[in-house]
Amino acid sequence: MNKTNPFYNLQLDPEEQAIEDALERGEYVSVKNLAEEKKKLAQVAKNTLGKAKNINIRVSEKTVLKLKAIAIQEGLPYQTLASSVLHKFANQQQNRLSV
């Protein structure tokens, strides 16, 4: 291997290695219209990441403490974690109901 290659000593984690292996096996294919797909995904991101709305909810102190503990482990604010959990739940329910 060439030591001038910036990826000479790169160590992949198991998920990255699985992706690399799949690429080498040809399991991924390019989309037919990349520009159109990028535009569509940009609109999805814009809709998803739009203005945040404040809500007030009552949550038990025990739940808040658990959220804070998990947030510390994840390295993010507990409000961000709570928002993420609600977002994921809402999307899963929406997907379940639209099937």
N, C-alpha and C positions, 0 to 999 in steps of 0.2 A: 504494500500500500504506500502511496505517496504522502510523505509527511507535510508537504506544502498544501495539501487538501485541507480546508478548514473543518471537514467532517471526519478527519483521520481517527480521532479518538472518541467519536460520538457513541454514546451508549443509549440504546433505545429501551424505554420501559416496555412491559408486555403488550400494552395497548398499541403503542407506536410500532412495535415489531409486527404485530398482527396486521396493521395497515400496510406496512412495508411488504410483508409477504403477499398480501392480497394484490398489491400493485404489481409485484413481480409475476404473479400468476395470471395477470390480465383481467382480474375480476371487476375493475372499475373502468367505465367507459365515459368518454366526454359527452356532454349534453349536445343535442343537435344545434341549438341556436343559443350560444353562450351569451350574447349581448341581451337577448330577450329574457333569458333566465336570470341574469344579473339584475336587470331592471325590475323583474317581478319580485325577486328576493329583497331588493332595496326597498320596495314598497311595503313588503311584509315587515321588514325591520322598522321602518318608519311608523307603521301602524302599531307595532308591538311596543316600541320604545317611545311612544308619544308622551304627552304631558302626564305626569303622575297626579293622581287625585288623593287627597287626604281623606282617611276614614277614621272613625272612632269606634273601637270595639272593646267590649269587656272580656278580658282573658284572666283566668285564675293566676294568682301569683306563682303557683307551682309551675304552670305552663310557661310563664315568662322566664322563670329561672332556668328551666330546661332549654328554652330557646337561646338564652344568653350563654349557657354552657356549650351548646352545639356551635353557636356563632363564634365563640372563642376558638374552638377546635378548627373551625373552617377559616378563621382569620378574617371575618367580616362583621359589620355591625348587626346586632340582632334584628333591627327593623328591616334591614336588607334581606336577611334570612327569612323573616316572616313574610315579606312581600314575595320572595321567590317561591316559598312553599305554597302560598295562595295562588300565585300565577300558575305553577305546575298543576295544582289540583284543578283549577278552573279549566285549563287546557285539556287535561285527561278526561274530565267529565264531559266537556264539549265534544271531544273526539268519540267518547263512548256513546253519547246520545245521537251523534250524526251517522253512526254506522248502521 
